[in-house]
Amino acid sequence: MVLTPGTRLGVYDITVPIGEGGMGQVWRAIDTTLGRQVAIKILPDAFASDPERLA
């Protein structure tokens, strides 16, 4: 999944990237329901489709 600032994931508005590493990307977002900042981790596609990694 490719994110850019302004993307919306459910109730989360993606704002800026925080970091990136072997386990994926971390983005700052705003939870529009609670009105607070959160961190969202996006897993690489290979991880997201591997049941063992998801467990």
C-alpha positions as CSV (number, residue, x, y, z in Angstrom):
1,M,0.0,0.0,0.0
2,V,1.3,3.4,-0.9
3,L,0.3,6.3,1.3
4,T,0.6,10.0,0.7
5,P,-0.3,12.9,3.0
6,G,-4.1,13.5,2.7
7,T,-4.9,9.8,2.3
8,R,-7.9,8.7,4.4
9,L,-7.9,5.2,6.0
10,G,-11.3,4.7,7.6
11,V,-11.5,7.4,10.4
12,Y,-7.8,8.2,10.0
13,D,-6.4,11.2,8.0
14,I,-2.8,10.5,7.1
15,T,-0.6,13.5,7.7
16,V,3.2,12.9,7.6
17,P,5.6,10.0,7.5
18,I,7.4,9.3,10.8
19,G,9.8,6.5,9.8
20,E,10.4,3.5,7.7
21,G,12.3,0.2,8.3
22,G,12.2,-3.5,7.7
23,M,8.8,-3.9,9.3
24,G,7.1,-1.2,7.2
25,Q,6.3,2.5,7.3
26,V,4.9,4.5,10.2
27,W,2.8,7.5,9.6
28,R,1.3,10.2,11.8
29,A,-2.5,10.5,11.4
30,I,-5.4,12.1,13.0
31,D,-8.2,10.0,14.4
32,T,-11.2,12.0,13.2
33,T,-13.6,10.3,15.6
34,L,-11.5,11.0,18.8
35,G,-9.8,14.2,17.5
36,R,-6.3,13.1,18.4
37,Q,-3.0,12.2,16.8
38,V,-2.1,8.5,16.3
39,A,0.6,6.5,14.7
40,I,-0.3,4.1,11.8
41,K,2.0,1.2,10.8
42,I,1.7,0.0,7.2
43,L,3.2,-3.5,6.7
44,P,4.9,-4.4,3.4
45,D,2.6,-6.4,1.1
46,A,4.7,-9.6,1.6
47,F,4.1,-9.3,5.4
48,A,0.4,-8.4,5.2
49,S,-0.4,-11.5,3.1
50,D,1.7,-14.0,5.3
51,P,-0.6,-15.6,8.0
52,E,2.4,-16.5,10.2
53,R,3.7,-12.9,10.3
54,L,0.2,-11.6,11.1
55,A,-0.1,-14.0,14.0
